[in-house]
């Protein structure tokens, strides 16, 4: 299998990190161009498209119907999705807002079918919690197809809406939102309290992206990723990726685990 490798990827400069951080703090989002190579976006799409074909809704569970174009287990299928978590640039972009020990809440694809839409087309936020000046969650989108106005990828965002606990009416949102138009390989990073929605796909081609929801280290993730992700995947990942999955914030299940030597602790010290 072709492997995505971020070991030799250049870090963002201090100036770039500062600019992206300021944009996130003020308008609520920022775009990083050329974050992934074309070969990398194509590799990721191959697995994603197969997962969509293989997906079978859970009988009688409406939520699984909503999520038929949003895969939650790609990291279980393909090591390359785990490799995305190894990228040190993620730490540069997220840590200023969530602290250095942030973890992964969710890892979900977002695919918009031809002449259709997915569940993310509703007006929503990815984090309902609000406390002025305090960020609970951040969103990350790896753009795998061009985000254009006609192909459903042009995410609509209401700039600055993370500063208010009031949900805007849809007509107000549509009047004041902006379209996050960008090329495949871009990275979109945003405060998860920003109101947004995907655009409807008016073409005959699929539009794909991969998303991550990041949270504070003391918060519960959507999945017990340490147990959910197969060991043959997680064991191949670097220390940063394993921290994001939750290996540094595991809870002991017995006194024997609670009283392990310091270097073997499941919940590492100073994790926030």
Order of alpha helices (4+ residues) and beta strands (2+ residues): alpha-beta-alpha-alpha-alpha-alpha-alpha-beta-beta-beta-alpha-beta-beta-beta-beta-alpha-alpha-alpha-alpha
